[in-house]
Amino acid sequence: MGLTKYRARIVNNWVRLLLSSGEPNVTEFADSWADGHTVEIEAVEPDSALLALSLCYPREVGFKVISMQTIGDDTLLRDWTPPLEASPN
């Protein structure tokens, strides 16, 4: 299977919440994360791309993929979230 290139828009909800409420940004992330950044990644499928993105931009510190699309395709893949890991028994 070949790789597909994806473009994702990522925001940091913690930064967004702080700035929108008038509070200072006390996170380690730049204010620009409130509006988001565009990131490109290659993966076999969307779920693989999201998993890789979640390693660089973890939900545990406020990051969220708000949109993702295949580059060269106008189809927008909205509100994708990385698959959850299986919980230990």
C-alpha positions as CSV (number, residue, x, y, z in Angstrom):
1,M,0.0,0.0,0.0
2,G,1.2,3.5,-0.9
3,L,1.3,6.5,1.3
4,T,-1.3,9.3,1.0
5,K,-0.5,12.9,1.9
6,Y,-2.9,14.6,4.4
7,R,-3.3,18.2,5.5
8,A,-4.6,18.6,9.0
9,R,-5.6,21.8,11.0
10,I,-4.7,21.5,14.6
11,V,-5.6,23.8,17.5
12,N,-4.8,23.9,21.2
13,N,-8.1,24.1,23.1
14,W,-6.3,25.1,26.3
15,V,-4.7,28.1,24.6
16,R,-7.9,29.0,22.9
17,L,-9.9,28.9,26.1
18,L,-7.4,31.0,28.1
19,L,-7.2,33.7,25.4
20,S,-10.9,33.8,24.7
21,S,-11.6,34.3,28.4
22,G,-9.1,37.1,28.6
23,E,-6.7,35.1,30.7
24,P,-3.0,35.1,30.0
25,N,-1.6,32.1,28.2
26,V,0.3,30.2,30.9
27,T,0.9,27.1,28.7
28,E,4.2,26.4,27.1
29,F,2.5,26.8,23.7
30,A,2.4,30.0,21.5
31,D,-0.8,32.1,21.3
32,S,-1.0,31.2,17.6
33,W,-2.2,27.7,18.7
34,A,-5.6,29.3,19.6
35,D,-6.2,29.9,15.8
36,G,-4.4,26.7,14.8
37,H,-1.7,25.4,12.6
38,T,-1.7,23.5,9.4
39,V,0.4,20.3,9.3
40,E,1.0,17.9,6.5
41,I,1.7,14.2,7.0
42,E,2.0,11.1,4.9
43,A,0.2,7.9,6.0
44,V,-1.5,4.8,4.6
45,E,-5.0,5.8,5.8
46,P,-6.6,8.7,7.8
47,D,-6.6,6.7,11.1
48,S,-2.8,6.2,10.8
49,A,-2.3,9.9,10.1
50,L,-4.3,10.8,13.1
51,L,-2.4,8.4,15.3
52,A,0.9,9.8,14.2
53,L,-0.4,13.4,14.7
54,S,-1.5,12.4,18.3
55,L,2.0,11.5,19.1
56,C,3.3,15.0,18.2
57,Y,0.2,16.9,19.3
58,P,-1.3,15.0,22.2
59,R,-4.9,15.5,23.4
60,E,-3.7,15.3,27.0
61,V,-2.2,18.8,26.6
62,G,-5.1,20.4,24.7
63,F,-4.4,19.6,21.0
64,K,-7.3,18.7,18.7
65,V,-7.4,18.0,15.0
66,I,-10.3,20.1,13.8
67,S,-10.1,19.1,10.1
68,M,-8.1,16.9,7.8
69,Q,-8.2,16.3,4.1
70,T,-6.3,14.4,1.5
71,I,-4.0,16.7,-0.4
72,G,-5.2,16.9,-4.0
73,D,-8.7,16.0,-3.0
74,D,-11.4,18.5,-2.1
75,T,-13.1,16.1,0.4
76,L,-12.8,17.4,3.9
77,L,-12.5,14.8,6.7
78,R,-14.0,16.7,9.6
79,D,-13.7,16.2,13.4
80,W,-11.4,13.3,13.2
81,T,-10.0,12.2,16.6
82,P,-7.3,9.6,17.1
83,P,-8.4,6.1,17.9
84,L,-8.4,5.4,21.7
85,E,-5.9,2.8,22.9
86,A,-7.4,-0.3,24.4
87,S,-7.8,-0.1,28.1
88,P,-6.0,-2.6,30.2
89,N,-8.1,-5.2,32.0
